Amino acid sequence: MIDTCRLIYRHGSESDSSSGKARQFREWFPGMLTPDFTGSFEKSTSQLTSIFGDKTDWTLIGSSIGGLMGPTLGHWIPWSPWNPCARQYKN
């Protein structure tokens, strides 16, 4: 069973947490985080890793640039695959 409090949706670069996808994910997975990300890829990466903090077992679901962040962050942070468009963060 997935802990929905450890799910995070990273929207695309021209979108935000009020998008249709973000609303749908929150409906499907109550407790899922759908924060707004702004600025460059590097700034978004910093925002995302600050949300992770020292907590483990995150699942990242992304759209557009958010989908690119999972595999990219996988080079910097240890990941275990969950499926091609979502990754789990583990320390």
N, C-alpha and C positions, 0 to 999 in steps of 0.2 A: 504494500500500500504506500502511496506517495504522500509525504507530509506536505500539504499544500502551502504551509508557511515557509517551506524551503523551495518553492517554485518562484522563478522570476522571469518576467517577459521583458525582453529588450526590443522595443519598437524600431522601425526604420528611421532613417535620418530626416525624413520629411513628415514624421508622425509624432504622436505623443500619447500619454496615458489615457486620453479620451477617445482614441481611435476605436473603430468597430472591433478589431481583433482584441485589443486590450480589454474592452468591455465584455466580449464573449469569453475570454479566458477567465476573467473574474467571476463570471456567472457559472462557468463549468467547474472552476476550482476556487471556492471561497477561501480567502486568506492569501491567495497568490499575490505577490508583489508586482505592480506594474508602474514603476516610477517613471518620471520624465528624465530623459537624457538630453543634454544639450552640448553644443560645441564639437570640437574635433574628436576623431577616433580615440586619440590618446586621453582626452578629458573624459570621454564616456567610459573608457576602460578604467580610469581612476575612480570614477563615480561607482562603477559596478564593483570593483574590488573593495571599496570602502563599505559597501553594503554587505558583502560577504564577511568582512571582518575576520574573526578567528572561528566563525561558525563553519561547520562542515556539512557535507551532503546536500549541497544546493543543486537544483536542476535549472539550467538556463534554456529558455525557449526564445528564439529570436526570429525576426522578420527583416529581410533586406540586410541592412548593415548589422542588425542584431544577430542575424543568422551567421554572418561572417565572424562575429566576435567569439563564438564558441570555439571553433577550430583555432582561431588566432590565439585566444587566451590559453588554449591547450598547450601551446609551446612554452608558456610562462608559468602556468599553474597546473599541478597534477590533476588530471581528469580521468574519469572512467566513463566510457560511452554508455548512453542510455538508448538513444536512437540517432539517426543522422542529423536531426534538427534540434536535438536537446542533449545537453551534456550535464553530468553531475560533477559538482565541485567537491573535492575531498582534500584535506590536509595531508 
